[in-house]
Amino acid sequence: MKEIHTLGIVGSGQMGGGIGQVAAQAGFTVLLYDVTPQIVNLSLENIQRGLVRLTERGKLPEEEQRAILGRLRGTANLVELREADLIIEAAPEDHDIKKAIFQQLDQITRPDVILASNTSSISLTQLGAVTKRPDKVIGMHFMNPPVVMQLVEIVRGLVTSDETLQVVDTLAKKMGKTTILAKDYAGFIVNRILLPMINEAIYALYEGVGGVQDIDQGMKLGTNQPMGPLALADLIGLDTCLAVLERLHHGLGDDKYRPCPLLRNYVAAGYLGRKTGKGFYDYGKA
């Protein structure tokens, strides 16, 4: 089975940076890419701050903190990812963006390199089809935030090979994660179940069934969820929620996945949740 030593991460935002940190903590060398040096450096600074907090709490020895940071390297040059044994794409949840990235990675990297996507809803079969290695294209969907959440949802495209599946499953487990296997249908397992629940919570707000706090408290205390669905939508990003729901609606052709008009209005207004400082809750940012 193919040995993985160096991971490339495309996208250094909340998901990509978190995946990079988890991989470095597991002992892998990580090449973290984004479009500008400023974005990459900000991500590395955020990772360092998180590791320092762990050291201050006595959960991470200082020498291990330095070793983890030493395994992380940032770059704004995608070509540098040709050193990687496996690449995880963690770009925005946009089909055209991901398709372009996979086409570039297919040209840059060695033919044996596995190309994984952190997509939460986009077809891996379609992403694989734009490469010359569809058997080596697979979904590796980390939950948000990756440094805390235990699950990795592995999504097998139509022609993903058994070896690719085995390599990625082994990699995720070496990163301390628990894996589940999903087939390549819209939304996979987690979002096919989660997003309709969030959408229904937004409909309940839209139709005046309850207020934001009442809906979230009801679901937290009534169904033992750690976070209410509206607060979770803010954490995920309302634009991402809308994109996934649209993909579910289009891909499965069932009106039960139709995005709530209130969600569309919030996204149109730029109320995207925590990342913009305002969603269903106000986070006090500019």
Order of alpha helices (4+ residues) and beta strands (2+ residues): beta-alpha-beta-alpha-alpha-beta-beta-alpha-beta-alpha-beta-beta-alpha-beta-alpha-alpha-alpha-alpha-alpha
